[in-house]
Amino acid sequence: MEKIIEVIRIKQEIRELPIEYQEYDQYTIRSPYDAIDFARALIGDEDREVFLVMTLNTKNQITAVHRCHIGSINSSIVSPREVFKSAILNNGASIIVAHNHPSGNPQQSREDVEVSKRLIECGRILGIEVLDSVIVGMHKGISLKEKGYI
């Protein structure tokens, strides 16, 4: 006979953003450039790939930010389960995903587009819209939605 386990609590650690980023509290995303600027401020200068999930409410205000994965200098493994976890725990209406290219060149790869499309499909199933997928470098960034890839 197998054990039945009851989940009674899922713990989420809540931390305030560092003081230099607190201006983004309740930051509203009105365009792809808002998402790019926000992601650049948080991960644009990282020395390895960081995959970031911005959870938004129905007014497109950022309510939570999750560093979903930290990879190597040229890759990051992305699991839909981890991407949507913070959105589910924070009652997110939608998300914007972002990652950096430590080289500074935000040009998308085939894998970047494929992962973004897979996350969009998962979001449809969950009822959490993926509004955009942005890629940032230290000084610039791109929106896959604006470029027509997603």
C-alpha positions in Angstrom: 0.0 0.0 0.0 1.4 3.4 -1.0 1.5 6.3 1.4 -0.8 9.3 0.7 0.9 12.6 1.5 -1.1 15.7 2.2 0.5 19.0 1.2 -0.4 21.5 4.0 2.0 24.3 3.2 4.1 25.6 0.3 6.7 28.0 1.6 7.7 31.0 -0.4 10.5 33.3 0.7 9.7 36.9 0.3 12.5 39.4 0.1 12.5 43.1 -0.7 14.4 44.2 -3.7 17.8 45.9 -2.9 17.5 49.6 -2.1 18.7 50.6 -5.6 15.8 48.7 -7.2 13.0 49.7 -4.8 11.9 52.4 -7.2 10.4 49.5 -9.2 7.9 48.6 -6.4 4.5 48.4 -8.2 6.3 49.2 -11.5 3.8 49.1 -14.4 4.7 47.6 -17.7 3.3 49.7 -20.5 5.6 48.6 -23.3 8.3 46.1 -24.2 10.8 48.9 -23.3 9.6 49.0 -19.7 10.2 45.2 -19.4 13.6 45.6 -21.0 14.7 48.4 -18.7 13.5 46.5 -15.6 15.3 43.3 -16.6 18.5 45.3 -17.6 18.5 46.9 -14.1 18.3 43.5 -12.4 20.3 41.2 -14.6 21.9 43.1 -17.5 25.4 43.0 -16.0 25.4 39.4 -14.7 28.4 37.3 -15.7 26.3 34.2 -16.5 22.8 33.7 -17.9 20.0 34.4 -15.4 16.4 33.6 -16.3 14.0 36.1 -14.6 10.2 35.8 -14.3 8.2 39.0 -13.7 4.8 38.2 -12.3 2.1 40.9 -13.1 -1.3 41.6 -11.8 -4.3 42.6 -14.0 -3.1 46.2 -14.2 0.3 45.0 -15.6 2.1 46.0 -12.3 5.0 43.8 -11.3 4.0 42.1 -8.1 6.9 39.6 -7.8 10.2 38.9 -9.4 11.7 35.4 -9.4 15.3 34.5 -10.4 14.1 31.2 -11.9 17.5 29.9 -13.0 21.1 30.8 -13.1 23.1 29.1 -15.8 26.5 29.2 -17.3 28.1 31.9 -19.5 26.2 30.8 -22.5 23.2 28.7 -21.5 20.4 28.3 -19.0 18.0 25.4 -18.5 14.4 26.5 -18.3 11.7 24.4 -16.7 8.1 25.5 -17.3 7.3 24.2 -13.8 9.7 26.6 -12.2 8.8 29.5 -14.5 5.1 29.4 -13.5 5.6 28.5 -9.9 6.0 32.1 -8.8 3.1 33.3 -10.9 0.8 30.6 -9.3 2.0 31.4 -5.7 1.5 35.1 -6.3 -1.8 34.9 -8.0 -0.3 36.3 -11.2 -2.5 37.2 -14.1 0.4 37.2 -16.5 4.2 37.0 -16.7 7.0 38.4 -18.7 10.2 36.3 -18.9 13.6 37.7 -19.4 17.1 36.5 -19.6 20.5 38.1 -20.2 23.3 37.3 -22.6 26.5 37.9 -20.7 28.3 38.6 -24.0 26.3 41.9 -24.1 24.7 41.0 -27.5 21.0 40.4 -26.9 20.5 38.8 -30.4 18.0 35.9 -30.0 19.0 32.3 -30.7 16.8 29.6 -32.1 16.7 28.0 -28.6 15.5 31.4 -27.1 12.5 31.5 -29.5 11.7 27.8 -29.0 11.7 28.0 -25.2 9.6 31.2 -25.4 7.0 29.5 -27.6 6.9 26.4 -25.2 6.3 28.7 -22.2 3.5 30.5 -24.1 1.8 27.1 -24.7 2.2 26.1 -21.1 0.8 29.5 -20.0 -2.3 28.9 -22.2 -3.0 25.6 -20.4 -2.5 27.2 -17.0 -4.5 30.4 -17.8 -1.4 32.6 -17.2 -0.5 34.7 -20.3 3.1 35.1 -21.2 3.1 38.7 -22.4 6.6 38.8 -23.7 10.1 37.3 -23.6 12.9 39.8 -23.5 16.6 39.3 -23.8 19.0 41.9 -22.4 22.7 42.8 -22.4 24.4 45.4 -20.4 23.4 48.3 -22.6 20.5 47.1 -24.8 17.8 44.5 -25.1 15.2 43.1 -27.4 11.6 41.9 -27.2 10.7 38.7 -29.0 7.1 39.8 -29.2 8.0 43.1 -30.8 10.3 41.3 -33.3 7.4 39.0 -34.2 9.0 35.8 -33.0 6.2 35.1 -30.5 
